[in-house]
Amino acid sequence: MQWLTNIADNLEATYPEGEILVSSGVSPSGRYHVGTLREVLTADAVLIILKKRGRLVRHIHFVDDLDGLRKVPAGVPEEFSQYLGKPVCDVPSPDPDSDSYANYYLNDFIGNVGALGIEMEAVRSHEKYRAGYFVPSIEKALANINELRRCLEEVSGRQLTDDWSPIQVNIDGYLKKRPFVRIDTVEKTVTYLSSEDKEIEISYKSGDVKLDWRIDWPARWWQLGVHVEPFGRDHATKGGSYDTGKAIVERVFGGFAPIPVPYQFINRAGETKKMSKSAGNTVTISELLEVLPPEIIRYFILRSSPDKQLFFSQTDGLIRLIDEYADLLAKPEKTAEDDMLLFVCSNTLSQNTISNVPFSHLVASYQAALRDTNKTLDIIARTEHASIANEQSITIKKELAYIDRWLDTWADDDVKFKLLESVDEHIFSEEQKLFLASLSDIIAKAPEDADGTWFHQAIYELKDKMDMAPKLMFSTLYQTLIGKDSGPRAGWFLSILPKEWLVSRLRLEL
């Protein structure tokens, strides 16, 4: 967590007094997803650590819902292409239960902010513009249009066209780029050239004039007084939007740029492209919270510095992630960084939903118990995690609810299994039947406290006596129990099954 300490130290050194404002911002042009959360949760972590240090701090999430619709995302009817260029707050919703396109996508996120333990205030761009809040920025920008041009050209290294304009104007409900002619600060109007080179006058105090996004961003810093802001690495390139914004806020608005926290994007495991709202290769916030406890979502994003690229796995990688978090919880001698990481992952949450039992162990136990929560606890009580099953039973039950949904949605088929109600003995050769019968005789004499290690040794001793190929031996065992060629660790798996049932099954009596 050195990255978070460095940000907090920098903020306190730069702003030793007063309230600190953290900002994040997303356009509700598509589904909010795990990639979106990197910006919001990074901002939230900064807020948490500053509060822990005793500072006054707020987190504003700026909703860019006055942005024009640029693409029709996957899953939305192609007929929505008629709304390209229309502010997303004014585009009809794809769902009749929502009142606008922006709210349709935003509500999934806003509705889950509490569950994620995020403390923030959502600020809507369209409300600010239409209430006249950005009038000072519009006037200052247009009064200094030549300096704006110099900032953009000098910092970005590109030449602007003669008809370049720092504003977009609302024409029949759609945002358009039109050449700027003049501004009347008394009447609060702007004059621009139409596509027919006709001068048109429009009011800028009620949201019909919007600053172009490269000017809108530093204008927001200036008027809101933003001190620190995470943003995607694409904005942090040399001469990119952060660099131009910094020049504009200092030279045009007379303000200051926030401390930048650029972050790498999140890809799905095995994919080279970032998650994209328009492409539809995302996992929504609600989908995440159905399957993953909030602290795991926070841990996935916050355990690494923002400049590290992340890969989100819904299968094997997720199992490792949860086991890693459980190990951290159980670590007897935690470092200061361990404590800080756990603090930002769980301090704002109302309950803990991760136990000290390995996730893979719970997954297998739950399925061996036919997805019965109480029977799962009984199974765990017969393993080396017996004390945890007793002490953390409430937490385990919460975790099993997530596991149940994970098995139904994301889990690979090779992880899922179900004990067979019966088995056809005719599918086995005489060698296989002899192996099963011999193993059943050994298990029938197993001591009451036999654990996974005991069963593991019993299997391998029998293998040596029978001179049977290990692959055939284990596939026979799994076919007998779950009808598959592979499954959970054999020794441990046998140890959690009821002894009488197991002996009868291996003798092909059930």
NUKOL-810886 format. One record per residue (C-alpha): residue in three letters; z, y, x. Coordinates in steps of 0.05 Angstrom, whole numbers, padded with zeros to 5 digits, always signed. Example, Ala and Ser with C-alpha at 12.3 -4.5 7.8 and 13.67 -1.06 7.14 Angstrom:
<sites>
ALA+00156-00090+00246
SER+00143-00021+00273
</sites>
This chain:
<sites>
MET+00000+00000+00000
GLN-00009+00046+00059
TRP-00068+00078+00023
LEU-00022+00101-00033
THR+00031+00126+00014
ASN-00022+00166+00052
ILE-00047+00199-00012
ALA+00024+00217-00035
ASP+00043+00244+00034
ASN-00021+00286+00035
LEU-00007+00314-00034
GLU+00065+00332-00019
ALA+00045+00365+00047
THR-00010+00405+00013
TYR+00029+00422-00050
PRO+00103+00421-00031
GLU+00124+00454-00097
GLY+00105+00453-00170
GLU+00071+00403-00215
ILE+00015+00359-00188
LEU-00045+00344-00233
VAL-00081+00278-00225
SER-00149+00272-00259
SER-00194+00215-00277
GLY-00257+00218-00320
VAL-00307+00172-00353
SER-00365+00181-00400
PRO-00358+00138-00463
SER-00431+00119-00461
GLY-00416+00044-00461
ARG-00360-00006-00458
TYR-00299+00011-00415
HIS-00290-00048-00368
VAL-00252-00073-00308
GLY-00295-00029-00263
THR-00277+00032-00303
LEU-00204+00015-00295
ARG-00207+00023-00220
GLU-00211+00099-00228
VAL-00158+00103-00282
LEU-00108+00055-00250
THR-00116+00088-00182
ALA-00098+00155-00214
ASP-00040+00121-00250
ALA-00013+00092-00185
VAL-00013+00161-00154
LEU+00025+00188-00214
ILE+00076+00131-00210
ILE+00091+00139-00136
LEU+00097+00215-00141
LYS+00145+00208-00200
LYS+00186+00159-00159
ARG+00191+00212-00106
GLY+00218+00261-00158
ARG+00156+00304-00166
LEU+00130+00333-00231
VAL+00062+00302-00243
ARG+00012+00293-00300
HIS-00050+00250-00307
ILE-00108+00278-00347
HIS-00164+00231-00367
PHE-00224+00275-00380
VAL-00271+00243-00431
ASP-00342+00266-00418
ASP-00364+00258-00490
LEU-00408+00320-00490
ASP-00455+00285-00441
GLY-00523+00268-00469
LEU-00538+00194-00482
ARG-00580+00173-00422
LYS-00592+00098-00436
VAL-00586+00050-00493
PRO-00537-00002-00466
ALA-00544-00077-00476
GLY-00520-00099-00544
VAL-00539-00033-00579
PRO-00602-00033-00624
GLU-00664-00005-00590
GLU-00670+00044-00648
PHE-00614+00084-00615
SER-00667+00108-00565
GLN-00680+00163-00616
TYR-00613+00193-00595
LEU-00628+00198-00521
GLY-00605+00267-00498
LYS-00558+00277-00557
PRO-00484+00288-00539
VAL-00450+00220-00546
CYS-00396+00252-00590
ASP-00452+00267-00641
VAL-00489+00201-00637
PRO-00476+00154-00696
SER-00432+00094-00681
PRO-00463+00024-00673
ASP-00404+00001-00716
PRO-00394+00029-00786
ASP-00319+00025-00776
SER-00322+00080-00723
ASP-00341+00152-00735
SER-00382+00164-00672
TYR-00415+00130-00613
ALA-00365+00161-00565
ASN-00305+00139-00606
TYR-00333+00069-00615
TYR-00329+00058-00539
LEU-00269+00102-00524
ASN-00222+00072-00576
ASP-00222+00004-00543
PHE-00194+00037-00480
ILE-00147+00087-00513
GLY-00119+00032-00558
ASN-00099-00008-00497
VAL-00071+00047-00452
GLY+00000+00030-00474
ALA-00008-00045-00461
LEU-00033-00029-00390
GLY+00027+00017-00378
ILE-00017+00078-00364
GLU+00014+00146-00374
MET-00041+00197-00386
GLU-00068+00251-00432
ALA-00139+00243-00458
VAL-00177+00309-00457
ARG-00243+00311-00495
SER-00300+00350-00465
HIS-00333+00367-00531
GLU-00267+00395-00559
LYS-00258+00439-00498
TYR-00328+00467-00498
ARG-00330+00478-00574
ALA-00263+00513-00572
GLY-00289+00562-00520
TYR-00244+00536-00465
PHE-00300+00535-00413
VAL-00325+00605-00429
PRO-00295+00633-00364
SER-00331+00579-00323
ILE-00398+00591-00358
GLU-00392+00666-00346
LYS-00371+00659-00273
ALA-00425+00608-00259
LEU-00481+00650-00290
ALA-00456+00714-00257
ASN-00462+00678-00190
ILE-00525+00638-00202
ASN-00555+00655-00134
GLU-00492+00631-00099
LEU-00494+00568-00140
ARG-00565+00556-00117
ARG-00545+00568-00044
CYS-00486+00519-00049
LEU-00530+00464-00077
GLU-00588+00475-00029
GLU-00546+00484+00034
VAL-00498+00426+00021
SER-00545+00376-00009
GLY-00604+00394+00036
ARG-00654+00395-00022
GLN-00696+00452-00048
LEU-00687+00472-00121
THR-00747+00491-00163
ASP-00758+00563-00184
ASP-00741+00547-00256
TRP-00677+00511-00239
SER-00620+00526-00287
PRO-00545+00511-00282
ILE-00539+00501-00357
GLN-00561+00455-00413
VAL-00572+00483-00482
ASN-00566+00450-00550
ILE-00633+00449-00585
ASP-00633+00416-00654
GLY-00573+00373-00633
TYR-00601+00351-00565
LEU-00582+00377-00496
LYS-00642+00406-00459
LYS-00652+00437-00391
ARG-00684+00505-00400
PRO-00693+00564-00351
PHE-00637+00614-00355
VAL-00656+00687-00368
ARG-00592+00728-00378
ILE-00522+00728-00405
ASP-00487+00777-00452
THR-00412+00771-00439
VAL-00395+00819-00496
GLU-00433+00780-00550
LYS-00421+00714-00514
THR-00494+00695-00515
VAL-00543+00665-00466
THR-00618+00676-00466
TYR-00663+00621-00442
LEU-00737+00606-00442
SER-00763+00555-00492
SER-00817+00504-00475
GLU-00867+00556-00501
ASP-00838+00610-00453
LYS-00806+00646-00512
GLU-00738+00679-00501
ILE-00685+00646-00544
GLU-00614+00672-00553
ILE-00556+00623-00563
SER-00480+00629-00566
TYR-00441+00597-00509
LYS-00371+00601-00539
SER-00376+00542-00586
GLY-00406+00486-00544
ASP-00480+00499-00551
VAL-00485+00515-00477
LYS-00459+00464-00426
LEU-00456+00470-00351
ASP-00499+00421-00314
TRP-00456+00363-00289
ARG-00456+00385-00215
ILE-00427+00452-00237
ASP-00385+00424-00295
TRP-00344+00381-00247
PRO-00320+00438-00201
ALA-00311+00483-00262
ARG-00263+00432-00290
TRP-00224+00429-00224
TRP-00218+00505-00226
GLN-00196+00514-00298
LEU-00151+00453-00303
GLY-00123+00461-00233
VAL-00136+00389-00210
HIS-00100+00369-00146
VAL-00125+00297-00135
GLU-00180+00255-00166
PRO-00208+00185-00155
PHE-00284+00178-00164
GLY-00339+00128-00147
ARG-00363+00124-00076
ASP-00433+00146-00099
HIS-00404+00216-00108
ALA-00374+00216-00038
THR-00438+00211+00003
LYS-00452+00267+00052
GLY-00482+00325+00013
GLY-00467+00289-00053
SER-00434+00315-00115
TYR-00363+00320-00087
ASP-00388+00360-00027
THR-00430+00407-00071
GLY-00372+00412-00120
LYS-00324+00432-00064
ALA-00371+00487-00041
ILE-00381+00512-00113
VAL-00307+00512-00132
GLU-00290+00551-00069
ARG-00349+00599-00064
VAL-00365+00610-00138
PHE-00301+00599-00177
GLY-00251+00619-00123
GLY-00211+00555-00132
PHE-00198+00492-00091
ALA-00225+00422-00091
PRO-00178+00364-00106
ILE-00159+00314-00053
PRO-00213+00262-00059
VAL-00200+00188-00070
PRO-00268+00154-00069
TYR-00268+00081-00090
GLN-00316+00023-00082
PHE-00344-00011-00143
ILE-00324-00077-00174
ASN-00376-00133-00179
ARG-00371-00198-00216
ALA-00359-00255-00166
GLY-00426-00278-00138
GLU-00464-00216-00160
THR-00491-00161-00115
LYS-00493-00105-00166
LYS-00434-00068-00195
MET-00413-00077-00267
SER-00456-00033-00311
LYS-00445-00008-00382
SER-00520-00004-00393
ALA-00534-00073-00364
GLY-00478-00103-00405
ASN-00451-00147-00348
THR-00380-00125-00362
VAL-00314-00149-00389
THR-00283-00100-00438
ILE-00211-00077-00435
SER-00193-00115-00498
GLU-00225-00179-00471
LEU-00186-00171-00407
LEU-00120-00162-00442
GLU-00133-00223-00487
VAL-00136-00267-00426
LEU-00099-00231-00370
PRO-00028-00203-00368
PRO-00028-00128-00354
GLU+00008-00136-00288
ILE-00047-00182-00262
ILE-00101-00131-00281
ARG-00061-00077-00244
TYR-00049-00124-00185
PHE-00123-00142-00178
ILE-00142-00069-00171
LEU-00082-00038-00136
ARG-00068-00090-00082
SER-00128-00065-00042
SER-00144+00004-00017
PRO-00196+00040-00060
ASP-00248+00037-00004
LYS-00250-00040-00008
GLN-00302-00071-00053
LEU-00273-00119-00104
PHE-00303-00181-00137
PHE-00277-00202-00205
SER-00274-00277-00219
GLN-00258-00305-00287
THR-00248-00375-00261
ASP-00225-00401-00193
GLY-00213-00332-00164
LEU-00169-00315-00223
ILE-00126-00377-00211
ARG-00116-00356-00139
LEU-00101-00285-00159
ILE-00046-00304-00208
ASP-00016-00354-00159
GLU-00016-00301-00106
TYR+00021-00253-00152
ALA+00072-00307-00171
ASP+00083-00320-00096
LEU+00096-00246-00085
LEU+00147-00245-00142
ALA+00183-00305-00112
LYS+00180-00281-00040
PRO+00253-00279-00016
GLU+00246-00224+00036
LYS+00198-00172+00011
THR+00172-00116+00055
ALA+00173-00043+00032
GLU+00099-00049+00017
ASP+00112-00112-00025
ASP+00163-00074-00066
MET+00117-00015-00075
LEU+00060-00059-00099
LEU+00104-00095-00149
PHE+00131-00028-00172
VAL+00063+00002-00188
CYS+00041-00064-00220
SER+00099-00076-00266
ASN+00148-00017-00269
THR+00113+00016-00329
LEU+00107-00049-00369
SER+00156-00069-00422
GLN+00159-00142-00402
ASN+00141-00191-00347
THR+00092-00246-00365
ILE+00083-00282-00299
SER+00131-00338-00279
ASN+00144-00369-00211
VAL+00109-00433-00231
PRO+00039-00436-00199
PHE-00016-00420-00249
SER-00056-00483-00233
HIS+00008-00524-00246
LEU+00018-00491-00314
VAL-00055-00501-00333
ALA-00052-00576-00320
SER+00017-00584-00351
TYR-00004-00546-00414
GLN-00065-00590-00424
ALA-00026-00654-00408
ALA+00022-00633-00464
LEU-00038-00625-00510
ARG-00027-00550-00510
ASP+00043-00556-00539
THR+00087-00501-00509
ASN+00154-00537-00516
LYS+00126-00602-00489
THR+00098-00563-00430
LEU+00167-00538-00413
ASP+00192-00610-00417
ILE+00138-00632-00369
ILE+00154-00576-00319
ALA+00228-00595-00324
ARG+00209-00663-00294
THR+00178-00630-00232
GLU+00202-00591-00172
HIS+00200-00529-00217
ALA+00255-00555-00263
SER+00303-00497-00249
ILE+00247-00446-00262
ALA+00230-00480-00328
ASN+00301-00468-00350
GLU+00311-00398-00322
GLN+00243-00370-00340
SER+00226-00407-00404
ILE+00213-00343-00444
THR+00166-00316-00390
ILE+00131-00384-00385
LYS+00118-00385-00459
LYS+00085-00316-00455
GLU+00043-00339-00396
LEU+00021-00401-00433
ALA-00006-00358-00490
TYR-00053-00325-00439
ILE-00071-00392-00410
ASP-00089-00418-00479
ARG-00139-00361-00488
TRP-00165-00368-00417
LEU-00180-00442-00428
ASP-00219-00424-00491
THR-00259-00367-00460
TRP-00266-00365-00384
ALA-00243-00430-00354
ASP-00295-00475-00321
ASP-00306-00543-00353
ASP-00281-00578-00290
VAL-00213-00545-00300
LYS-00207-00564-00373
PHE-00186-00633-00396
LYS-00152-00670-00452
LEU-00116-00736-00450
LEU-00160-00790-00482
GLU-00133-00819-00547
SER-00162-00886-00527
VAL-00205-00916-00472
ASP-00260-00969-00474
GLU-00242-01023-00423
HIS-00315-01046-00421
ILE-00336-00986-00380
PHE-00297-01012-00320
SER-00315-01066-00269
GLU-00267-01122-00252
GLU-00249-01086-00187
GLN-00231-01023-00226
LYS-00190-01063-00277
LEU-00152-01097-00220
PHE-00137-01029-00189
LEU-00111-01001-00255
ALA-00068-01062-00269
SER-00038-01062-00199
LEU-00022-00988-00203
SER+00011-00998-00271
ASP+00057-01052-00242
ILE+00078-01005-00186
ILE+00091-00947-00234
ALA+00130-00991-00281
LYS+00181-00999-00225
ALA+00181-00925-00206
PRO+00250-00892-00198
GLU+00270-00842-00252
ASP+00265-00784-00202
ALA+00196-00803-00177
ASP+00157-00740-00162
GLY+00086-00723-00144
THR+00095-00745-00072
TRP+00120-00814-00094
PHE+00060-00825-00139
HIS+00012-00799-00085
GLN+00039-00849-00034
ALA+00036-00905-00085
ILE-00038-00892-00098
TYR-00055-00891-00024
GLU-00015-00954-00007
LEU-00053-00990-00062
LYS-00119-00963-00035
ASP-00104-00993+00033
LYS-00086-01061+00003
MET-00147-01065-00041
ASP-00196-01036+00009
MET-00226-00995-00048
ALA-00269-00933-00036
PRO-00225-00871-00049
LYS-00279-00837-00091
LEU-00284-00898-00137
MET-00209-00905-00141
PHE-00197-00833-00163
SER-00256-00830-00210
THR-00230-00894-00243
LEU-00162-00863-00252
TYR-00188-00798-00282
GLN-00237-00835-00327
THR-00179-00875-00354
LEU-00136-00814-00369
ILE-00183-00757-00386
GLY-00253-00786-00388
LYS-00277-00746-00327
ASP-00292-00763-00255
SER-00243-00712-00227
GLY-00182-00674-00249
PRO-00115-00645-00227
ARG-00080-00670-00163
ALA-00071-00743-00178
GLY+00000-00755-00153
TRP+00028-00694-00187
PHE-00012-00708-00251
LEU+00015-00778-00258
SER+00086-00753-00246
ILE+00084-00708-00307
LEU+00058-00760-00356
PRO+00107-00801-00398
LYS+00120-00865-00358
GLU+00114-00915-00416
TRP+00050-00883-00441
LEU+00021-00882-00370
VAL+00037-00956-00357
SER+00005-00977-00423
ARG-00057-00935-00411
LEU-00067-00962-00341
ARG-00062-01033-00370
LEU-00117-01011-00420
GLU-00071-01025-00478
LEU-00081-00956-00509
</sites>
